[in-house]
C-alpha cells in the first residue's frame, strides 16, 4: 500500500519534515517514491508547502495519507 507520510530531516531540535509518497512497508526515512512538499514547524505560523497537483494525483491513484499528513493536506487546501 502506498502512503503519504512525513520524513524528518534537519538538525537536532530543529526538525523540518518532507511530505513524501512511500510504500508503507519501507522503513521511515528510507527510499521514497515522490516528494510532494515540506512542512517547517519552526515558524509561527508553520510553513506548509505542498504541490497540490501531485498530491491530488497520488490520492486519486489510491495513496492513503497518514493522520498527520491528512491534517497538513487539509491546511494546505488539498481535499482528500
Protein Blocks (a to p, Z undefined) as FASTA:
>chain_A
ZZdddddedjehiacdddddddfkbcehiacfbdcbdcdfkbccddddddfklmmmmmmn
opacdfklmmmmmmnopaZZ
